Amino acid sequence: MSFPLLTATAALPALGAVATAAVPAARRTAAKWLALLVSLATLALGITILVRFDPSGDRYQLTESHPWIADFGVRYELGVDGIAVALIGLTALLIPFVILAGWHDADPLETGNKRWRPTQGFFALILAVEAMVIISFEATDVFLFYIFFEAMLIPMYFLIGGFGDSAHEHGDEAAATQRSYAAVKFLLYNLVGGLIMLAAVIGLYVVAGNFSLADIAQARADGTLHMATNTERWLFLGFFFAFAVKAPLWPLHTWLPNAMGEATAPVAVLITAVVDKVGTFAMLRFCLQLFPNASKWATPVILVLAVISIIYGALLAVGQRDIKRLVAYASISHFGFIVLGIFAMTSQGQSGATLYMVNHGISTAALMLVAGFLISRRGSRLIADYGGVQKVAPVLAGTFLIGGLATLSLPGLAPFVSEFLVLVGTFSRYPAIGIIATFGIVLAALYTLVLYQRTMTGPVKPEVASMPDLRPRELLVVAPLIVLLIFLGVYPKPITDIVNPAVKQTMSDVHKKDPKPSVEAAK
């Protein structure tokens, strides 16, 4: 029996979460180091998956299959395609940086005689989220996926509600109320989506008789499983609604600015760079593969929603006064591009969407973590409270600028390649939608450059005059992300080589081919 690599990659952070939570309260530093070492070991397993995966091989590789709930046809089935491999790699890569960035974010605070925010719990919850996200990318049994798709809400709820940024800065009752509101809103939105999906999962079982993604897709391809048109459309909507909430797609997005605003910066990265990717990934893996006809039927409406997300998110980012909420609305705009690429139904669009998931995770992590370092120094998230930072902390300002330029998809940085592919793929089939979506690029330049101008340039405000530059630990967090942004901006081939075969399979699932160019190339 071969080594269960996929199980080990998800089980290691889960066991690490238990071990970290069990560290005695007096050994906070030991708990931090344990969590960091577990995350690095998980990264090593993620790299092993990457090395062992053969892009030219079977669609799902490193597979594992064991009976679980036999009476209901539920199996413990895991397998990865190129898209899953890329996102597992992103998750395993970002968690060590999240832990390092939040090294002091959960240290206990003294408020009178009150001690709170246990360090062990903070890092244990981060590892628990990592485990659940990874197994969600690996699961090829629909019911198994659903369990962890929902279960990850629990540790995220406690990370937002128990370790929020507002409490770190103020520790007052009003801040705690805002934090609780954000956590409950996050939970309720995603629970409603999950409950609707549960109904669709049950409906799928009634129609197909099992939960195996591969078996159902094969039966559909062979013609041995036929879904009535209305049945397929209702099931598709049940799945898509849950994924659109998680993504988040307009108008189901309103929980994200609250959650990111009240969470610590590392937890905000965990939300938008890691957890939310499960939603867009699931659109590719489940919606398109299980319900190809319904996916094509819903495409026009979904493309309109995606374009609204792009423009709406960017417009609201322009008007923000809060740094973290600005990044949140920018992420809503970026997720609009990802959904646009998925449902453009072209290989360029879907390759770009997958690459966008990876690049957005890296760029948002870089920008948000540097913003978190900035906020921790000044004690304010308001843009108006800053000015002239580049004169007193040039390294911090420089890394903030690179993260911002990546966010606006500057050529030479990683997000440009993915955004270009999404727009090319969209133009080739839906030119009007592509034209409207390009306005999001203009707005991104506006909100990013205005943010940098107002915080980093101009006269030095007295409150930031003594602000220290990035410390060695903070540089260790930011520098690798900046290097990756530049490397993947110049040479994205390592990722595209992995994801392109999986994209071709997805295009085949929905029986779509790339449109031919209107003008033939000269020979």
C-alpha positions in Angstrom: 0.0 0.0 0.0 1.4 3.4 -1.0 1.9 6.2 1.4 -1.4 8.2 1.8 0.2 11.5 0.9 -3.0 13.5 0.5 -4.4 12.3 3.9 -1.1 13.1 5.5 -1.0 16.6 4.1 -4.4 17.3 5.7 -3.9 15.3 8.8 -0.6 16.9 9.8 -2.0 20.4 10.5 -5.1 18.9 12.1 -2.9 16.9 14.6 -0.7 20.0 14.9 -3.8 22.0 15.9 -4.6 19.6 18.7 -1.0 19.5 19.9 -0.7 23.3 19.8 -4.0 23.7 21.8 -2.6 21.2 24.4 0.5 23.2 25.1 0.4 24.6 28.7 -0.8 28.2 29.0 2.6 29.3 30.4 4.4 28.0 27.3 3.1 30.5 24.7 6.3 30.7 22.8 6.5 27.0 22.5 3.0 26.9 21.1 4.0 29.4 18.4 7.1 27.5 17.4 5.2 24.2 17.3 2.5 25.8 15.0 5.2 27.2 12.8 7.1 23.9 12.5 3.9 22.0 11.7 3.1 24.6 9.0 6.5 24.2 7.5 6.2 20.4 7.6 2.9 20.7 5.8 4.5 22.9 3.2 7.1 20.2 2.6 4.3 17.7 2.0 2.6 20.2 -0.3 5.9 20.4 -2.3 6.0 16.6 -2.4 2.5 16.6 -4.0 3.7 19.1 -6.5 6.7 17.1 -7.4 4.8 13.8 -7.7 2.0 15.2 -9.7 2.3 14.5 -13.4 0.4 17.1 -15.6 0.3 14.6 -18.5 -1.0 11.8 -16.4 -4.5 10.8 -15.2 -6.9 13.6 -14.3 -7.0 12.7 -10.6 -3.8 11.5 -9.1 -2.5 10.3 -5.7 -6.0 8.9 -5.2 -7.2 7.3 -2.0 -10.6 5.5 -1.6 -12.0 3.8 1.4 -15.5 2.9 2.5 -17.0 5.3 5.1 -20.8 5.3 5.4 -21.5 2.4 3.1 -25.3 2.5 3.6 -25.5 6.0 2.0 -22.8 5.5 -0.6 -20.4 7.8 1.1 -16.7 7.1 0.7 -13.5 8.7 1.9 -12.2 9.6 -1.6 -9.3 11.9 -2.3 -7.6 12.9 -5.5 -5.9 16.0 -7.0 -5.9 17.5 -10.5 -3.7 20.4 -11.5 -6.0 23.0 -10.2 -6.2 21.4 -6.8 -2.4 21.0 -6.7 -1.8 24.7 -7.3 -4.3 25.7 -4.6 -2.9 23.2 -2.1 0.5 24.7 -2.8 -0.8 28.2 -2.2 -2.4 27.2 1.1 0.6 25.4 2.4 2.8 28.3 1.3 0.8 31.1 3.0 0.1 29.5 6.4 3.7 29.8 7.7 3.7 33.5 6.7 0.3 34.0 8.4 1.7 32.4 11.6 4.9 34.5 11.5 2.9 37.7 10.8 0.6 37.0 13.7 3.4 36.1 16.1 2.3 38.6 18.7 -1.3 39.2 17.6 -2.7 36.7 20.2 -0.5 37.5 23.2 -2.7 37.9 26.2 -3.8 41.4 27.1 -4.3 42.7 30.6 -7.5 44.8 31.1 -7.8 45.3 34.9 -7.9 41.8 36.3 -9.1 40.3 33.0 -6.8 38.0 30.9 -8.0 37.0 27.5 -7.0 35.9 23.9 -5.1 32.6 24.6 -2.2 32.3 22.3 -2.4 28.5 21.9 -6.0 28.8 20.7 -5.1 31.3 18.0 -2.4 29.3 16.3 -4.4 26.0 16.8 -7.3 27.5 15.0 -5.1 28.6 12.1 -3.8 25.1 11.7 -7.3 23.7 11.9 -8.4 26.0 9.0 -5.4 24.9 7.0 -6.3 21.2 7.4 -10.0 21.7 6.4 -9.1 23.8 3.4 -6.5 21.3 2.1 -8.9 18.3 2.4 -11.6 20.4 0.6 -9.2 20.7 -2.3 -8.5 17.0 -2.2 -12.0 15.6 -1.7 -13.6 13.8 -4.7 -16.6 12.6 -2.7 -19.2 15.3 -2.7 -20.4 14.5 0.8 -16.9 14.5 2.2 -16.3 17.9 0.5 -19.5 19.3 2.0 -18.5 18.3 5.5 -15.2 20.2 5.5 -16.6 23.0 3.4 -18.9 23.7 6.3 -16.7 22.7 9.2 -14.1 25.3 8.3 -16.6 28.0 9.3 -16.2 27.0 13.0 -12.5 27.9 13.5 -12.9 30.9 11.3 -15.8 32.2 13.4 -13.6 32.0 16.6 -10.7 33.6 14.8 -12.8 36.6 13.8 -14.9 36.8 16.9 -12.2 36.0 19.5 -9.1 37.5 18.2 -10.3 40.6 16.3 -8.3 43.6 15.4 -10.6 46.0 17.2 -10.1 44.3 20.5 -6.3 44.3 20.0 -6.4 48.1 19.5 -9.0 49.1 22.0 -10.2 46.3 24.2 -13.5 48.1 24.8 -17.1 46.9 24.7 -17.9 48.6 21.5 -15.0 47.0 19.7 -16.1 43.6 21.0 -19.6 44.2 19.7 -18.3 45.0 16.2 -16.1 42.0 16.3 -19.0 39.7 17.3 -21.3 41.2 14.7 -18.7 40.5 12.0 -18.2 36.9 13.1 -21.9 36.2 13.3 -22.5 37.8 9.9 -19.8 35.7 8.4 -21.2 32.5 10.0 -24.8 33.2 9.1 -24.2 34.0 5.4 -22.0 30.9 4.9 -24.4 28.7 6.9 -27.3 29.7 4.8 -25.3 28.9 1.7 -24.2 25.6 3.2 -27.8 24.6 4.1 -29.0 25.3 0.5 -26.1 23.3 -0.8 -27.0 20.4 1.6 -30.4 20.2 0.0 -28.7 20.0 -3.4 -26.2 17.4 -2.2 -29.2 15.2 -1.0 -30.9 15.8 -4.4 -27.8 14.7 -6.2 -27.7 11.5 -4.2 -31.3 10.8 -5.0 -30.6 11.2 -8.7 -27.2 9.6 -9.0 -27.3 7.0 -6.1 -23.8 7.9 -4.8 -21.5 10.9 -4.0 -18.4 10.0 -6.0 -17.5 12.9 -8.3 -15.6 10.6 -10.7 -18.5 8.1 -10.9 -21.2 10.6 -11.5 -19.2 12.5 -14.1 -18.4 9.3 -15.9 -22.0 8.1 -15.8 -23.1 11.5 -17.3 -20.5 11.2 -20.0 -21.5 7.6 -20.8 -25.2 8.5 -20.9 -26.0 6.0 -18.2 -27.1 8.9 -15.9 -29.6 11.4 -17.2 -30.8 14.4 -15.3 -34.0 16.2 -16.2 -33.3 19.7 -17.3 -35.1 21.4 -14.4 -33.5 19.0 -11.9 -30.0 19.7 -13.1 -30.7 23.5 -13.0 -32.0 23.4 -9.4 -29.1 21.3 -8.3 -26.7 23.6 -10.0 -28.2 26.6 -8.3 -28.0 24.9 -4.9 -24.3 24.3 -5.3 -23.5 27.6 -7.0 -25.3 29.7 -4.3 -23.1 28.3 -1.6 -19.9 28.8 -3.6 -20.9 32.3 -4.6 -21.3 33.2 -0.9 -17.9 31.8 -0.1 -16.3 33.4 -3.1 -17.8 36.1 -2.4 -19.8 37.2 -5.5 -22.1 40.3 -5.6 -24.7 40.5 -4.0 -23.7 37.9 -1.5 -20.5 39.7 -0.6 -21.4 41.9 2.3 -20.0 39.7 5.0 -16.4 40.1 3.7 -15.7 43.8 4.5 -16.9 43.3 8.1 -14.9 40.1 8.6 -11.7 41.5 7.2 -12.1 44.8 8.9 -12.5 43.3 12.4 -10.1 40.4 12.0 -6.3 40.7 12.6 -4.4 41.2 9.4 -3.1 37.6 9.3 -6.7 36.3 9.8 -7.9 38.6 7.0 -5.3 37.0 4.7 -6.6 33.6 5.8 -10.1 34.6 4.8 -9.6 36.1 1.4 -6.4 34.4 0.2 -7.1 30.9 1.4 -10.7 30.1 2.6 -12.5 32.1 -0.1 -10.6 30.2 -2.8 -12.6 27.1 -1.9 -15.6 28.8 -3.4 -14.1 29.5 -6.8 -12.3 26.2 -6.9 -15.6 24.4 -6.2 -17.2 26.2 -9.1 -14.7 24.6 -11.4 -14.6 21.2 -9.8 -18.3 20.6 -9.0 -20.6 23.1 -10.9 -19.0 22.6 -14.3 -18.2 18.9 -14.0 -21.5 17.7 -12.4 -23.9 20.1 -14.1 -22.4 21.1 -17.5 -25.7 21.9 -19.2 -27.0 24.0 -16.3 -23.6 25.8 -16.1 -24.0 26.9 -19.7 -27.6 27.9 -19.1 -26.7 30.1 -16.1 -23.5 31.6 -17.8 -25.1 34.9 -19.0 -26.5 35.8 -15.6 -23.3 34.8 -13.8 -21.1 36.9 -16.2 -23.3 39.9 -15.4 -22.9 39.3 -11.6 -19.2 38.9 -12.1 -18.9 42.2 -14.0 -21.0 43.9 -11.3 -18.6 42.5 -8.6 -15.6 43.9 -10.6 -17.0 47.4 -10.9 -18.9 47.6 -7.7 -16.0 46.3 -5.5 -13.5 48.7 -7.2 -15.8 51.7 -6.8 -16.4 51.0 -3.1 -12.6 50.5 -2.7 -12.0 54.0 -4.1 -14.3 55.6 -1.5 -13.0 53.8 1.6 -11.4 55.5 4.5 -10.3 52.3 6.2 -7.2 50.5 4.9 -8.4 47.0 5.6 -11.9 47.5 4.2 -10.3 49.0 1.0 -8.4 45.7 0.6 -11.6 43.8 1.2 -13.5 45.6 -1.5 -10.6 45.3 -3.9 -10.7 41.5 -3.2 -14.4 41.5 -4.1 -13.5 43.1 -7.5 -10.7 40.5 -8.0 -13.0 37.6 -7.3 -15.3 39.0 -9.9 -12.4 38.5 -12.4 -11.9 34.9 -11.2 -15.6 34.1 -11.7 -15.6 35.9 -15.0 -12.7 33.7 -16.2 -14.4 30.5 -15.0 -17.7 31.1 -16.8 -16.2 32.7 -20.0 -16.0 29.0 -21.0 -12.6 29.4 -22.7 -9.3 27.7 -21.9 -7.6 31.1 -21.6 -10.3 32.3 -19.2 -10.2 29.3 -17.0 -6.4 29.0 -17.0 -6.3 32.7 -16.1 -8.9 32.2 -13.3 -6.9 29.4 -11.7 -3.7 31.4 -12.0 -5.6 34.4 -10.6 -6.6 32.4 -7.5 -2.9 31.8 -6.8 -1.6 35.2 -7.7 -4.4 37.0 -5.8 -3.6 34.9 -2.8 0.1 36.0 -2.9 -0.5 39.7 -3.7 -3.3 40.2 -1.2 -1.2 38.5 1.5 1.7 40.8 0.7 -0.4 44.0 0.8 -2.6 43.0 3.8 0.3 41.8 5.9 2.3 45.0 5.3 -0.8 47.0 6.0 -1.2 45.1 9.3 2.4 45.9 10.2 1.6 49.6 9.5 -1.6 49.6 11.5 0.1 47.9 14.5 2.6 50.8 14.6 0.1 53.6 14.4 -2.9 51.9 16.1 -5.3 53.1 13.5 -6.9 51.7 10.3 -7.9 55.1 9.0 -6.1 56.3 5.9 -6.3 60.0 7.1 -4.2 59.2 10.1 -1.1 58.5 8.0 1.2 60.7 5.8 4.8 60.8 4.9 5.5 57.2 6.0 8.0 56.6 3.2 10.4 59.2 4.7 10.6 57.4 8.1 10.0 53.8 7.1 11.2 53.4 3.5 11.4 49.6 3.4 7.8 49.4 4.8 6.6 51.9 2.2 8.5 50.1 -0.6 7.0 46.7 0.1 3.6 48.3 0.5 4.0 49.9 -2.9 4.9 46.6 -4.6 1.9 44.9 -2.9 -0.3 47.7 -4.2 1.1 47.6 -7.7 0.5 43.8 -7.8 -3.1 44.5 -6.7 -3.6 46.8 -9.7 -2.0 44.1 -12.0 1.0 46.1 -13.1 2.8 44.3 -16.0 5.8 42.4 -14.6 4.0 41.3 -11.4 2.1 38.1 -11.1 -1.5 39.2 -11.2 -1.1 40.9 -14.6 -0.6 37.6 -16.4 -3.8 36.1 -14.8 -5.9 39.2 -15.4 -4.7 39.4 -19.0 -5.6 35.7 -19.6 -9.1 36.2 -18.1 -9.8 39.3 -20.2 -8.5 37.6 -23.4 -10.6 34.6 -22.8 -13.7 36.7 -22.1 -13.1 39.0 -25.1 -13.0 36.0 -27.5 -16.5 34.9 -26.6 -18.2 37.8 -24.9 -16.6 41.1 -26.1 -19.1 43.4 -24.5 -18.6 41.8 -21.1 -14.8 42.0 -21.6 -14.9 45.7 -22.4 -16.9 46.6 -19.3 -14.6 44.4 -17.1 -11.5 46.4 -18.3 -12.9 49.4 -16.4 -12.0 47.5 -13.2 -8.3 47.9 -14.1 -8.6 51.7 -14.3 -10.4 51.8 -10.9 -7.8 49.5 -9.4 -5.1 51.9 -10.4 -7.1 54.7 -8.8 -7.8 53.2 -5.4 -4.2 51.7 -5.1 -2.3 54.8 -6.0 -4.5 57.1 -4.0 -4.1 54.8 -1.0 -0.3 55.0 -1.4 -0.3 58.7 -1.9 -2.3 59.5 1.2 -0.5 57.1 3.5 3.1 57.1 2.3 3.8 60.5 0.7 3.5 64.2 1.7 4.5 65.8 5.0 5.4 63.5 7.8 2.6 63.5 10.4 3.7 63.9 14.0 2.1 60.6 14.9 4.2 58.6 12.4 7.5 60.6 12.9 9.0 57.9 15.1 7.6 54.9 13.3 10.1 52.1 13.0 10.8 50.4 9.7 10.2 46.7 9.1 11.8 44.4 11.6 13.7 41.2 10.7 10.7 38.9 11.4 8.4 41.2 9.3 10.9 41.2 6.4 11.1 37.4 6.6 7.3 37.4 6.0 7.2 40.0 3.2 10.3 39.4 1.2 9.5 35.9 -0.1 6.0 37.1 -1.2 7.5 40.0 -3.1 10.0 37.6 -4.8 7.2 35.3 -5.8 5.2 38.2 -7.2 8.1 39.2 -9.4 9.1 35.7 -10.4 5.5 34.6 -11.4 5.0 37.9 -13.2 8.0 37.2 -15.4 7.7 33.4 -15.6 4.3 31.9 -14.8 5.0 28.7 -16.8 5.5 26.4 -13.7 1.9 27.0 -12.7 0.3 27.1 -16.1 1.9 23.8 -17.1 0.2 22.2 -14.1 -3.3 23.7 -14.5 -3.7 23.7 -18.3 -4.4 20.0 -18.6 -7.0 20.2 -15.9 -8.6 23.2 -17.6 -8.8 21.2 -20.9 -10.6 18.4 -19.1 -13.1 21.0 -17.6 -13.7 22.4 -21.0 -14.4 18.9 -22.3 -16.9 18.4 -19.4 -19.0 21.3 -20.6 -18.5 20.4 -24.3 -17.0 23.7 -25.1 -14.2 24.6 -27.5 -12.4 27.9 -27.8 -13.9 30.2 -30.4 -11.8 30.5 -33.6 -10.1 33.9 -34.2 -12.2 36.2 -36.5 -9.0 36.9 -38.4 -6.7 34.1 -39.5 -3.0 34.5 -38.7 -0.8 35.1 -41.7 1.2 32.1 -42.8 
